[in-house]
């Protein structure tokens, strides 16, 4: 069995991987996401980020199987990463209010010699939100570590009206893409059903 490292400190990604009995460790990629400019293509951008994380961890764990991901929100031609302040989180949710957006997660699996990657898209429709609802919502979640500054889980059910695509993609780790990429690296998640 190869050593599997989840290159993320996200509790949601850890929770998703913990649905399976496969042993894994978590590590923080020494990668500066802000150094990568968005140039108009959200798929390319999400993949650049997840691949950059895998590359940065590969130097530290050259023989391990690395699993990295990056989730971004794309709405009306603009990319939304993790908000840097409460004011920015508020402006994000105001932008999303009553609108469709796309959530893209780039996923990379890196082995000693190979790299496999893919991106998933889920469309999300927000309910119209009042300024008071935006403030109440943000006061009840940890928005600082979330692409777009929101969650679909728990109280997130009040802001999200509808989704088209993979729910797990919106939470940060699209399980079917992870399964496909790990299989290419010789790991079959079907063998790790709890």
Residue pairs with C-beta under 8 A, 6 or more apart in sequence:
1 23
2 64
2 65
2 111
2 185
2 186
2 187
3 25
3 61
3 63
3 64
3 65
4 22
4 23
4 24
4 25
4 64
4 65
4 67
4 187
5 24
5 25
5 26
5 27
5 57
5 61
5 64
5 65
5 66
5 67
6 13
6 14
6 17
6 24
6 25
6 26
6 27
6 67
6 68
7 26
7 27
7 28
7 29
7 53
7 54
7 57
7 66
7 67
7 68
8 14
8 26
8 28
8 29
8 53
8 68
8 69
8 172
9 26
9 28
10 145
10 172
12 151
12 153
12 171
12 172
12 173
13 69
13 172
13 173
14 26
16 168
16 171
16 172
16 173
16 175
17 24
17 67
17 173
19 175
19 194
20 189
20 192
20 193
20 194
21 192
21 193
21 194
22 187
22 189
22 192
24 67
27 57
27 60
27 61
29 52
29 53
29 54
29 56
29 57
29 68
30 56
30 57
30 60
31 49
31 52
31 53
31 55
31 56
31 57
33 49
33 52
33 70
33 81
36 45
36 48
36 49
36 52
38 45
38 79
39 45
42 72
42 74
42 79
42 102
42 104
43 104
43 106
43 119
43 121
45 72
45 79
45 104
45 106
46 70
46 71
46 72
46 104
46 105
46 106
46 119
47 106
47 108
47 117
47 119
48 106
49 70
49 72
49 106
50 68
50 69
50 70
50 105
50 106
50 107
50 108
50 117
51 68
51 106
51 108
51 115
51 117
53 68
53 69
53 70
53 108
54 66
54 68
54 108
54 109
54 110
54 115
55 110
57 66
57 68
57 110
58 66
58 110
62 112
63 112
65 109
65 110
65 111
65 182
65 185
65 187
66 108
66 109
66 110
66 111
67 107
67 108
67 109
67 178
67 181
67 182
68 107
68 108
68 110
69 105
69 106
69 107
69 108
69 172
69 173
70 105
70 106
70 147
71 103
71 104
71 105
71 147
71 169
71 170
71 172
72 79
72 80
72 81
72 103
72 104
72 105
72 147
72 148
73 79
73 80
73 92
73 96
73 101
73 102
73 103
73 104
73 147
73 148
74 80
74 101
74 102
74 103
74 104
75 95
75 96
75 99
75 100
75 101
75 102
76 95
76 99
78 95
80 92
80 95
80 101
80 147
80 148
80 149
81 147
81 148
82 144
82 145
82 146
82 147
82 149
83 89
83 92
83 143
83 144
83 149
86 138
86 143
88 149
89 138
89 143
89 144
89 149
90 134
90 135
90 138
92 148
92 149
92 150
93 126
93 129
93 134
93 137
93 138
93 149
93 150
93 159
94 129
94 131
94 134
96 126
96 129
96 148
96 150
96 159
97 126
97 127
97 128
97 129
97 134
98 126
98 127
98 128
98 129
99 125
99 126
100 123
100 124
100 125
100 126
101 123
101 124
101 126
101 148
102 121
102 122
102 123
102 124
103 121
103 122
103 123
103 124
103 147
103 148
103 165
103 169
103 170
104 119
104 120
104 121
105 119
105 120
105 169
105 172
105 173
105 174
105 177
106 117
106 118
106 119
107 117
107 118
107 119
107 120
107 173
107 174
107 177
107 178
107 181
108 115
108 116
108 117
108 181
109 115
109 116
109 117
109 178
109 181
109 182
109 184
109 185
110 116
111 185
114 184
114 185
116 181
116 184
116 185
117 181
118 177
118 180
118 181
119 177
120 165
120 166
120 169
120 174
120 176
120 177
121 165
121 169
122 163
122 164
122 165
122 166
122 167
122 169
122 170
122 174
123 163
123 164
123 165
124 152
124 160
124 162
124 163
124 170
125 160
125 161
125 162
125 163
126 159
126 160
126 161
127 158
127 159
127 160
127 161
129 137
129 159
133 158
133 159
137 150
137 155
137 158
137 159
138 149
140 155
141 150
141 151
141 154
141 155
141 156
143 149
143 150
143 151
147 172
150 156
150 159
151 171
152 160
152 163
152 167
152 170
152 171
153 171
163 170
166 174
166 175
166 176
168 174
168 175
169 177
175 189
178 189
179 189
179 190
182 188
182 189
183 189
